[in-house]
Amino acid sequence: MLAVVERLFPDILNGIKTSTIRWREQHIVPGRLTFFNEADPHKTIDVEVIRCTEMPLSQAALFVGRAEEWPDAVMLEGMQEHYPEIQLSSVVQIVEFAPLPSF
């Protein structure tokens, strides 16, 4: 299971958010994974992790196609909200996923 901040959880549920950037957390591998809402752990969604890639944070925005909206300063500030010690040179894990159908 992997925690997601409450403000991002709806985007995962709606299929808008299809990747997450993690630093110094559990190592994720392709396969089934359950996300849970940090604010309400009973809210969960199962996803299929498609690919996991490690790279410096400075390359992550370009990798996920968000370089224009996440220039280095914006990316760093946003990531430091979750990981205060992270730097642009820090190696992060980018986890790409797709929601699994619920029955």
LUMMI-644346 format. One record per atom (N, C-alpha, C): atom name; x, y, z. Coordinates in pm, 1 decimal. Layout:
N
<rec CA <X Y Z>>
...
REM end
This chain:
103
<rec N <85.2 -118.4 0.0>>
<rec CA <0.0 0.0 0.0>>
<rec C <89.1 123.8 0.0>>
<rec N <37.7 228.6 -63.5>>
<rec CA <113.6 352.0 -76.6>>
<rec C <21.1 470.5 -48.8>>
<rec N <63.7 559.1 39.2>>
<rec CA <-16.2 676.0 76.8>>
<rec C <-11.2 783.1 -31.1>>
<rec N <-124.5 851.7 -48.0>>
<rec CA <-136.0 965.2 -139.9>>
<rec C <-202.8 1079.0 -63.4>>
<rec N <-151.2 1200.8 -79.8>>
<rec CA <-213.5 1314.6 -12.4>>
<rec C <-355.6 1333.7 -63.7>>
<rec N <-439.9 1382.9 24.3>>
<rec CA <-583.1 1393.3 -6.1>>
<rec C <-612.1 1475.0 -131.9>>
<rec N <-539.5 1585.1 -152.5>>
<rec CA <-569.3 1672.2 -267.5>>
<rec C <-542.6 1603.9 -402.0>>
<rec N <-455.9 1502.4 -404.9>>
<rec CA <-424.7 1433.2 -530.4>>
<rec C <-507.7 1306.8 -552.0>>
<rec N <-569.8 1257.7 -446.2>>
<rec CA <-642.3 1131.1 -455.6>>
<rec C <-753.8 1133.1 -560.6>>
<rec N <-836.4 1238.8 -569.5>>
<rec CA <-941.4 1239.6 -672.8>>
<rec C <-885.9 1227.0 -815.0>>
<rec N <-769.3 1285.6 -841.0>>
<rec CA <-711.0 1275.5 -975.1>>
<rec C <-668.9 1132.6 -1008.3>>
<rec N <-630.7 1056.5 -907.9>>
<rec CA <-600.9 914.9 -931.0>>
<rec C <-730.8 840.2 -959.1>>
<rec N <-833.5 867.3 -879.8>>
<rec CA <-963.1 801.8 -899.7>>
<rec C <-1019.2 829.5 -1039.0>>
<rec N <-998.6 952.1 -1089.4>>
<rec CA <-1052.1 991.8 -1220.0>>
<rec C <-961.1 955.2 -1336.4>>
<rec N <-846.0 896.1 -1307.6>>
<rec CA <-753.0 857.7 -1414.1>>
<rec C <-672.8 972.5 -1471.5>>
<rec N <-677.3 1089.2 -1406.9>>
<rec CA <-602.3 1206.0 -1452.8>>
<rec C <-455.7 1194.3 -1412.1>>
<rec N <-433.0 1152.0 -1289.3>>
<rec CA <-296.5 1134.8 -1237.8>>
<rec C <-254.4 990.8 -1263.6>>
<rec N <-148.0 974.6 -1342.3>>
<rec CA <-103.4 840.2 -1380.1>>
<rec C <43.3 814.7 -1344.4>>
<rec N <99.2 904.3 -1263.9>>
<rec CA <235.9 881.7 -1216.4>>
<rec C <252.7 950.4 -1081.4>>
<rec N <351.8 903.9 -1008.8>>
<rec CA <386.8 964.2 -881.4>>
<rec C <537.8 961.5 -867.5>>
<rec N <591.2 1062.2 -803.2>>
<rec CA <735.7 1072.2 -783.3>>
<rec C <762.5 1049.9 -635.5>>
<rec N <847.7 952.9 -606.2>>
<rec CA <876.8 915.9 -467.8>>
<rec C <1026.2 924.8 -439.4>>
<rec N <1058.2 960.9 -315.9>>
<rec CA <1198.3 972.4 -273.4>>
<rec C <1214.6 909.0 -136.7>>
<rec N <1309.1 818.9 -127.9>>
<rec CA <1342.1 752.1 -2.3>>
<rec C <1221.7 685.9 63.8>>
<rec N <1136.1 628.0 -18.6>>
<rec CA <1022.4 551.3 31.7>>
<rec C <1042.1 406.8 -11.7>>
<rec N <942.2 325.7 13.5>>
<rec CA <951.3 186.3 -28.1>>
<rec C <976.9 177.7 -178.3>>
<rec N <1055.5 79.3 -218.6>>
<rec CA <1085.2 60.3 -360.0>>
<rec C <964.3 -6.9 -425.2>>
<rec N <909.0 57.0 -526.8>>
<rec CA <790.9 6.7 -596.8>>
<rec C <837.5 -71.5 -719.4>>
<rec N <765.4 -178.0 -751.5>>
<rec CA <794.1 -258.0 -871.0>>
<rec C <664.7 -272.3 -951.4>>
<rec N <676.4 -299.6 -1082.6>>
<rec CA <555.6 -319.5 -1163.4>>
<rec C <467.0 -430.2 -1106.3>>
<rec N <336.7 -410.3 -1122.7>>
<rec CA <237.5 -504.3 -1070.9>>
<rec C <126.7 -429.2 -1000.0>>
<rec N <45.8 -501.4 -929.4>>
<rec CA <-68.7 -443.2 -860.0>>
<rec C <-23.2 -368.5 -734.4>>
<rec N <-85.4 -252.4 -711.0>>
<rec CA <-54.1 -170.4 -594.4>>
<rec C <-182.2 -101.3 -549.2>>
<rec N <-198.6 -86.2 -419.9>>
<rec CA <-312.9 -14.7 -364.9>>
<rec C <-266.5 119.4 -310.2>>
<rec N <-329.2 226.6 -357.7>>
<rec CA <-308.4 360.2 -302.2>>
<rec C <-416.3 383.1 -196.5>>
<rec N <-379.8 456.0 -91.2>>
<rec CA <-481.5 496.8 5.4>>
<rec C <-467.7 645.6 32.5>>
<rec N <-580.9 706.3 63.7>>
<rec CA <-588.4 849.0 93.9>>
<rec C <-532.8 871.1 234.5>>
<rec N <-427.9 953.7 246.3>>
<rec CA <-367.1 980.7 377.4>>
<rec C <-467.8 1032.6 478.7>>
<rec N <-560.4 1114.9 434.8>>
<rec CA <-657.7 1174.9 525.6>>
<rec C <-767.5 1076.7 567.0>>
<rec N <-794.9 978.4 483.1>>
<rec CA <-897.1 878.4 511.8>>
<rec C <-850.0 744.7 455.7>>
<rec N <-772.6 668.4 533.9>>
<rec CA <-714.5 543.0 485.0>>
<rec C <-814.6 439.1 436.6>>
<rec N <-943.1 459.3 464.5>>
<rec CA <-1044.2 366.1 413.2>>
<rec C <-1071.9 388.1 264.8>>
<rec N <-1032.9 504.6 213.3>>
<rec CA <-1047.8 533.5 70.8>>
<rec C <-925.3 479.7 -1.2>>
<rec N <-948.5 382.1 -87.5>>
<rec CA <-837.5 318.4 -158.3>>
<rec C <-870.7 302.0 -306.2>>
<rec N <-766.8 279.6 -384.8>>
<rec CA <-783.9 243.5 -525.3>>
<rec C <-669.4 150.7 -564.0>>
<rec N <-704.0 46.7 -635.9>>
<rec CA <-603.7 -45.1 -686.8>>
<rec C <-559.4 1.8 -824.1>>
<rec N <-429.1 -3.6 -847.0>>
<rec CA <-372.5 35.9 -975.8>>
<rec C <-277.8 -73.4 -1023.8>>
<rec N <-247.7 -69.0 -1151.7>>
<rec CA <-145.7 -154.2 -1210.4>>
<rec C <-24.3 -66.7 -1236.5>>
<rec N <84.0 -94.1 -1165.7>>
<rec CA <208.2 -21.0 -1189.2>>
<rec C <268.6 -74.1 -1318.4>>
<rec N <286.2 14.9 -1413.6>>
<rec CA <333.1 -21.4 -1546.5>>
<rec C <484.7 -14.7 -1556.8>>
<rec N <541.2 91.3 -1499.6>>
<rec CA <685.6 112.5 -1512.1>>
<rec C <734.4 194.2 -1393.7>>
<rec N <856.5 163.3 -1348.8>>
<rec CA <923.7 236.6 -1242.5>>
<rec C <1061.1 277.4 -1294.1>>
<rec N <1090.3 405.7 -1284.2>>
<rec CA <1214.6 459.4 -1339.0>>
<rec C <1280.8 547.0 -1234.8>>
<rec N <1411.6 531.4 -1220.7>>
<rec CA <1486.0 615.8 -1127.1>>
<rec C <1569.5 715.9 -1205.7>>
<rec N <1571.0 840.4 -1155.3>>
<rec CA <1647.5 947.9 -1219.1>>
<rec C <1657.7 1064.9 -1123.0>>
<rec N <1748.1 1159.1 -1149.9>>
<rec CA <1752.8 1280.0 -1066.9>>
<rec C <1621.9 1358.3 -1077.8>>
<rec N <1581.9 1419.6 -969.6>>
<rec CA <1459.8 1500.0 -968.2>>
<rec C <1461.5 1603.9 -1080.0>>
<rec N <1577.4 1656.8 -1112.6>>
<rec CA <1588.1 1760.0 -1216.6>>
<rec C <1540.1 1711.9 -1353.4>>
<rec N <1532.5 1581.7 -1375.1>>
<rec CA <1488.2 1526.8 -1504.1>>
<rec C <1343.7 1476.5 -1501.1>>
<rec N <1283.8 1472.5 -1384.2>>
<rec CA <1152.9 1409.0 -1367.6>>
<rec C <1040.0 1481.1 -1440.6>>
<rec N <1035.7 1613.0 -1436.7>>
<rec CA <926.2 1686.0 -1501.5>>
<rec C <925.0 1660.7 -1651.7>>
<rec N <1040.3 1662.5 -1713.7>>
<rec CA <1048.0 1634.3 -1856.7>>
<rec C <1003.7 1491.3 -1884.5>>
<rec N <1045.3 1397.3 -1801.6>>
<rec CA <1012.6 1256.3 -1819.6>>
<rec C <861.6 1233.7 -1818.3>>
<rec N <790.0 1301.8 -1729.0>>
<rec CA <644.2 1282.4 -1719.5>>
<rec C <565.8 1382.0 -1805.7>>
<rec N <636.0 1458.7 -1888.8>>
<rec CA <568.7 1549.4 -1980.9>>
<rec C <513.2 1675.6 -1917.6>>
<rec N <574.5 1722.7 -1808.8>>
<rec CA <522.6 1840.4 -1739.8>>
<rec C <628.5 1948.3 -1722.3>>
<rec N <731.0 1947.1 -1807.1>>
<rec CA <843.8 2040.1 -1793.0>>
<rec C <800.1 2186.6 -1798.7>>
<rec N <702.6 2218.8 -1883.1>>
<rec CA <658.8 2358.6 -1896.2>>
<rec C <593.6 2409.9 -1768.1>>
<rec N <512.1 2327.2 -1705.5>>
<rec CA <442.9 2372.2 -1584.4>>
<rec C <522.9 2347.2 -1456.9>>
<rec N <625.7 2263.2 -1464.9>>
<rec CA <709.3 2234.8 -1348.9>>
<rec C <855.7 2268.1 -1376.2>>
<rec N <891.2 2396.1 -1396.8>>
<rec CA <1034.1 2429.5 -1406.5>>
<rec C <1102.7 2389.1 -1275.3>>
<rec N <1234.1 2385.4 -1277.9>>
<rec CA <1308.7 2333.8 -1162.8>>
<rec C <1265.2 2393.8 -1029.4>>
<rec N <1250.1 2523.5 -1021.9>>
<rec CA <1215.0 2588.0 -894.7>>
<rec C <1077.4 2542.8 -845.1>>
<rec N <982.2 2530.0 -936.0>>
<rec CA <846.7 2485.9 -899.2>>
<rec C <849.5 2339.5 -855.4>>
<rec N <921.0 2257.1 -931.7>>
<rec CA <932.0 2114.9 -898.2>>
<rec C <993.9 2098.5 -760.0>>
<rec N <1103.7 2168.7 -735.2>>
<rec CA <1172.8 2154.8 -607.6>>
<rec C <1084.7 2200.5 -491.6>>
<rec N <1020.5 2314.3 -507.9>>
<rec CA <932.9 2364.7 -401.0>>
<rec C <819.6 2266.3 -371.3>>
<rec N <757.9 2214.1 -475.3>>
<rec CA <648.7 2118.8 -456.3>>
<rec C <693.9 1990.6 -388.5>>
<rec N <807.8 1939.2 -429.9>>
<rec CA <857.8 1814.9 -370.9>>
<rec C <905.7 1836.5 -227.2>>
<rec N <957.6 1955.5 -197.0>>
<rec CA <1003.6 1983.0 -60.9>>
<rec C <888.0 1994.3 38.1>>
<rec N <765.8 2011.7 -9.5>>
<rec CA <649.5 2006.7 79.4>>
<rec C <638.0 1868.0 141.3>>
<rec N <672.6 1765.6 64.3>>
<rec CA <662.6 1627.3 110.4>>
<rec C <795.2 1575.1 164.5>>
<rec N <903.4 1619.7 104.2>>
<rec CA <1037.7 1572.3 138.1>>
<rec C <1128.0 1694.7 157.5>>
<rec N <1130.7 1754.2 276.8>>
<rec CA <1203.2 1880.3 298.3>>
<rec C <1350.6 1877.9 258.0>>
<rec N <1416.1 1764.1 262.9>>
<rec CA <1558.9 1757.7 234.2>>
<rec C <1591.3 1728.7 87.3>>
<rec N <1491.6 1704.3 4.8>>
<rec CA <1516.8 1667.1 -134.4>>
<rec C <1581.8 1782.8 -210.5>>
<rec N <1667.3 1748.8 -305.1>>
<rec CA <1734.1 1846.1 -391.3>>
<rec C <1712.7 1805.2 -536.9>>
<rec N <1740.0 1893.7 -629.9>>
<rec CA <1724.3 1860.4 -772.2>>
<rec C <1815.4 1745.3 -812.5>>
<rec N <1925.5 1726.3 -742.6>>
<rec CA <2017.6 1616.6 -773.3>>
<rec C <1976.1 1483.8 -709.0>>
<rec N <1875.7 1486.0 -622.1>>
<rec CA <1830.7 1363.9 -554.7>>
<rec C <1770.0 1267.0 -654.8>>
<rec N <1805.4 1140.4 -641.4>>
<rec CA <1749.5 1038.0 -729.9>>
<rec C <1613.3 996.7 -676.1>>
<rec N <1512.3 1009.5 -761.2>>
<rec CA <1374.8 976.7 -725.2>>
<rec C <1328.7 855.7 -805.1>>
<rec N <1219.2 797.1 -761.2>>
<rec CA <1156.8 689.2 -836.4>>
<rec C <1026.1 743.0 -894.6>>
<rec N <1013.9 733.1 -1025.7>>
<rec CA <889.7 772.0 -1092.3>>
<rec C <810.8 644.5 -1117.0>>
<rec N <690.1 641.3 -1062.1>>
<rec CA <603.9 524.4 -1070.5>>
<rec C <488.7 559.2 -1163.5>>
<rec N <480.0 489.5 -1276.3>>
<rec CA <370.9 511.0 -1372.4>>
<rec C <269.0 399.7 -1355.0>>
<rec N <141.5 436.2 -1356.3>>
<rec CA <36.1 339.7 -1324.4>>
<rec C <-92.6 368.1 -1398.8>>
<rec N <-180.9 270.9 -1398.5>>
<rec CA <-315.1 285.3 -1455.7>>
<rec C <-414.3 226.5 -1354.0>>
<rec N <-528.6 292.6 -1334.7>>
<rec CA <-628.3 237.9 -1241.5>>
<rec C <-678.4 102.8 -1291.4>>
<rec N <-704.2 13.2 -1197.8>>
<rec CA <-765.5 -115.0 -1232.1>>
<rec C <-916.8 -98.8 -1223.8>>
<rec N <-989.7 -166.5 -1309.0>>
<rec CA <-1135.9 -156.3 -1301.4>>
<rec C <-1185.7 -211.0 -1167.7>>
<rec N <-1285.4 -144.3 -1112.6>>
<rec CA <-1346.5 -194.3 -988.7>>
<rec C <-1475.2 -268.4 -1023.3>>
<rec N <-1500.5 -373.6 -952.2>>
<rec CA <-1619.0 -456.5 -981.2>>
<rec C <-1715.2 -452.2 -866.9>>
REM end
